[in-house]
Amino acid sequence: MTAVPSPIEFPHRHLLGIEGLSPDEITHLLDRSDSYVALNRRADKKTTLLRGRTQINLFFESSTRTRTSFELAGKRLGADVINMAVATSAIKKGETLIDTAMTLNAMHPDVLVVRHPESGAVKLLSQKVNCAVINAGDGSHEHPTQALLDALTIRRRRKRIAGLTVAICGDIMHSRVARSNIHLLTTMGARVRLVAPPTLLPAAVGRLGVEVFTDMREGLSGCDIVMMLRLQTERMQGSFVPSQREYFRFFGLDRDKLKAANDDALIMHPGPMNRGTEIDSELADDITRAVILDQVELGVAVRQGCLDVLSRDLPELDHNV
């Protein structure tokens, strides 16, 4: 059954993060996204909602799932979608982020989807443009649409978020996915646990309103959802784990460790997966427990929902011009 979008308006011009959003605002985004799931399963997946609008995907970091799903989302809504090849653009020639923002702004796009390796860069860019901006991941800060698609996956499988116990396991310190999920899940009434070696827990973790475990079996005990994270070696300076083999032994998800969770606990992973490092291949492919492909499918619907909601505040188009 498709959820009916809630009547509340979304008062924000941009989607830069989950932190600060109210339960009603999050629910509005989830409901709107849920309305696109059935559309995406039809033979004709196109609408004209964003006809005449221009969406620019500006990715300073490589991405497969996020960039492709934003591209699909925009095209299925009827937008003109442009993917900026940052590796061959003026940005690589020394152009500053602000100059890039001003250049793009002069082209009058309607939506910018931005991924950047530095925390806060997307917010800075949003202050220099007239269009809506969606954060597709900035440094170790936030990745709001990933948290929304994770929440929609949980809600469709479990019919609720409030009251569930969710364990987020792995490289918490470097994960923008973890931060956005912590904000969303706690705001929506879930009980959140972080499970990681001490070296991969962020400073001041106690302020996040979560429980912290450094033993995998203890952390998974009685959990409804087990969310695994990738070791983000590209963000690590120095050694945070003895070896990937040792990491898997203590913090990789396998059937033995999963026994501590509830019998019907769902397994999630934002991708890309490092099989044999943070998750056993057999579990990753177990369609009775893993909802990883659900996450990929719902990623398109969530990006459609976000583009839909943010487009409501854009200036009206004059099709007679």
N, C-alpha and C positions, 0 to 999 in steps of 0.2 A: 504494500500500500504506500503510495507516494504522499509524503507530508505536505500539508498546505502551508505555504510561507506565512510566517507570523506577520501581523499588521505593522509592527514597529518599524519606523524608518531607521536607516543606518546613518548616523549624523556625521560620519567621518569622510573627509575628502579622499584620504589615502588609506591603504592597509599596510602599515609599516611594522606591526607586531601584534601579538595577542595581549601582551601586558596592557592593562588599562581598559580593555573591553569588558562590558557588563555581560552577565549571563544572558540577558535578552538579546543583546547585539550578536553574541556568538550563536545563539539559537536561530536568529534571523538568517545569518550566513549559512548555517547548516541546513535550515529548511529550504532556502532558495537553491542551495546546491543539490539537495535531495530531489528537487523537482526536475533536474536534468538527467538523472540516472536512466529513467525509462526512455527518454529521447535518444540517448546515446546507444541504446540497444536496438533502435529501429533501423530499417534500411536507409531511410532518408533522415539524416541527423542534423540537417541545416535549419537555422532560423534566420530571420532578418533583423533581430534585435539591435545589432551593432552595424547595420548597413550604413555605409558612409563614414564610419569611424576608423581611425588608424591606431593600431597597436604596435608599439615597438618593443621587441624583446632585446634587452641590453645585458648580456651576460659576460662579466669580466672573469668568471670562472667557468670551467667546462661543466656541462650538465647534459644528461640524456633525458631522464624522466621528467624533470621539472620543465625544461625548455620545450620539449616535444609536447607535453600536455598543455602548456600555455598556448603553444601554436595551434594545436588542435582545438582548444577551447575557443580561441578568438575566431578561427575560421568557421567553426560550427555555428557561431553566433553571427556570422556575416561580416566580421571586421576585415579590413585590409591589414594583414600581419606582416611585419618586417622583422627579420632576425639580423641584428647587427653583428658582424664578424669582428669582434674586438681585436683579435690577433692581427688583423690586417688594416685596422682603422687608424685614424690620427691619434687615438689614445696611446698607441704604441710608439708614436713619434714624440711623445712628451706632453701632449695636451692634458691639462688638468681636468679633474672631474667637474669643476664648476664651468669651465669652458665647454666641455662636452654637453653639460646640461643646457647651457645657453644656446649652443648650436642646435641641439635637438628641439628645444623650445621654439626656435625660429621656424621650424618646419611644421608647427602646429599639430603635434600628435594629440590623441585623446587619452591614451593610456600608455604609460611606460612600465614595463615589467623589468625589474633590475635585480641582478645578483652581483655581489661584490665581495672580495676577500676581506675587506676591512669593516669592522663593526661600526655602525653609525653612518657609513657612506651613503646608504640609500636615503636616510632621513635628510642628510645634507643636500642631496640632489633634489629631493622633493620640495625643498624650500626655494629652489631656483627655477621651477617650471610651473606652468599654468594648468597642466593636465593632472589626471589622477595617476598615482604611483603605487605599484604593488611590490612589496619586498619579496623577492624570490630567494632570499637568504643573504644575510650580511655577516661575514666573519663568523664569530662564535656567538653572535647576539641572538637573532631570531630567524625563524623560517615559518611564518604564520600559516601559509596555505598547507604545509605539511601537517601541522598540528590539526588543522581543520579536517583534512582528509582522514587522518588517523581517528579523529573523534567521530566522523561520519561512519567510518568502518565499524567502530565499536557500537555506535548507536543502532545501526542497521542490524547488527548481529545480536546485540544484547538488549535492544529496545530502550536502553537508558545509559546514562553515564554516572549520574549521582549514585553514590553508595558502592560503586565498584572499587576493587583494590587493583591498582595498576603498578607493576614493577618496571621501571626503566633501567636497563642494565647495560653497562659498558663504559664507553668513553664519554662520561658526562661533562667533563671539563671543557672539551673542545666542541661540544655539540649544540648547535643552534636549534636542532630538532628537539633536543631534551628541554631546552629553556622554554620554547613555545608550548610544548606539551605540558610542562609543569604549570605554566600560567593557565592554560585552558582547562586542564583536568581539575585542578584545585578550585578554579572559579566555578566549574560546573558541578562540584560536590563529590568528586572522586577522591579516594585515599591514594596518595602517590608515595611510592617507595623508590629510592635510588639505590642501585646495587652496583658497586664498583670497587676496584682496589683503591686504597687511600690516595695513590698518586694520580688517579684520574677523577677525583672529586674536586669541584671548584672551591675556592676559598669562600668562607661565610655561607657554606651550604645550609647551615641551620636556619638562615633567614628565609628560606624558600617555602617553608610550610610543608616540608616533606619528612618522611622517615628515611634514615640512612643506614645501609647495611654494607659490610665488607665481606660477608660470607654469602655465597650464591644461594645455597639451600635455605638459609634463614630468611633471606630476602624474598624468596619465591613462595615461602610457606603461606598457603591459603590465598594466593593471588588469582584474580579472574583474568587478567591480561598480562602477558609477558612481552615487553617491547625491547627488542635487542637493538643495539647501536653499533655502527662500524667504528673500528679503531681509525681515527683520523690522523694517520702518520704524517700527512702533508702539513698539518698545523703544529706538529710536535717539534720542539727544539730540545734535543737531549733524549735520554732514555726514560720512558715512563713504565715500561714492562720489561721483564728479563728477556723474554722471547715470545713470539706468537704461539709457539707450542705450549709454553708454560701458561700463557694467558688462557688458551683454550681449556687447559686442564682445570683451572680454577674458576674461570668466568665465562667460558664458552657454553652455550646451551646445548645439552644433549638429553637423551631420554631419562638418564639417571637423575640429573638435576631437576628436570621438569616434573618428576614425581612429587616434588615438594609442593607444587602449585595445585590448584583445584583440578579435578579430573577433566573438566571441560574448558580449562583455561585456553585462551586464544594466543597464538604466537604472531607477533608483528615485527616488521623490519622496514625501515624507510628506504633501504637500498642506497647504493649498490651493496650486495652482500659479499663478505669475505668468508666463503664456506671453509669450515675447518679452523677458523680463527674465532669468530664470535657465535657461530651457529653451525650445528652439524647438518650436513647435506640432507640426510634422511628426514630430519625434522622440517627443514626449509621446504621440502617437497611434499610434506604430509598435508593433503588437502582437507583432512578432518580436523586439523588443529591450526595450521598456518593460514592466515588471511592476507598474505603478502600480495597476491595477485588482485585481491579485492581492493587493496590500497592503491595499486596502480590504476585500476579501472576508475575508482572514485576520485582519483586525482584530477582527471579531466573534468568531471562534474563539479568538483569544488572550485576549480579555476573558472569554469563557466559561471558558477554562482557568484564568485567575487567580482568578475567582470560585469555581470548583470547588476549587482547591487551598486557598485561604484559608478556605473554609467548613468544611474538615475539622476545624479547631480550635474552631469555634463550639460553644456548649453544645447538648446534645441537645434536640430539640423533644419536648414531651409532647403528642401529638395527642389525648390523652384528656381534656385540660382543657376 
